[in-house]
Amino acid sequence: MKTGDLKDILVSNHMKVTPQRMSVLKAMYQIQGHPTPEEVHHCIHRSNPSIAIGTVYKTLETFVEKGILRRVKTDKGLM
């Protein structure tokens, strides 16, 4: 997905476009399946080592609240 498309998702949901939100959203589109917050953090950490795991959790929760993402329970019982 292109950067402009990711920005459009945030803007259409009345969210401020921040580097952290862009990184998390981009990672969600890059990772196959249903990644855990830790997997998202690992993916982002390579290009943005300063992002904290707490930021990833908070951003994912915000995306769920806005309806951008859905929370799912995996076969291993992870959310």
N, C-alpha and C positions, 0 to 999 in steps of 0.2 A: 504494500500500500504506500502511496506517495505521501510525502510530508504535508502537502496541501490538503489531502483527503483527511489526514489525522487532525489537522487544525480545524477543518470544517466540522468534524465530529464534536470537538470540544466547544467550538463557538455555537453550534446549533443546540447544544445542551446548556447554554448560558454559563460556560466555564471559562475562566481565564486560561490562556495558553501559556504554560510554563514549561521549561526544559524537563522538569521531573515528570510532569503529566505526559508530555510528548514521548519521553523515553519509555515509560510504563506502557503506554498505548501501543507504541511501535513493537515492543517486546511481545505483547499479547498477540499481535498479528504474525510475528515471526515464529513463535513457539507453536509446535503442533500439539494438538490434544488439549488437555485441561491442566495448565501449569499451576503449581503451587506458588505462593508469594516468594518462597525461597528460590524457586527456579527462575522466576521473573527477575529477582534481584541478581542472581548469578549471571543471567543474560545481559543485564544492564551494566553490571559492575565492570565488565570488560572494557566498555567504552566510557563509562562514567564512574570511576572508582570512589567518588565522594558521596554517592547516593546511599542513604541509610536504609536498612531493612524496614525501619519504622515508616519511612516515607513511602515505600512500596506498599506496605499494608494499608496505610491511610489513603493513598491514591486509589488502590483497588476498591476499597470500601466506598469511596466517593463515586467511583464509576458504577458500582452496583446500585447505590442509592439513586443515581441519575438514570439508570436503565441502559447504560452503555454496555455493561457486562452482566452476566448472570453468575451467581454462585452455584456451583455444582459439587456434589459429593462423589468422590472417585471410588473405585472398587476397594481401595485400601482405606477408605473412611476419611480421607483428607478432604478439606474444603478448598 
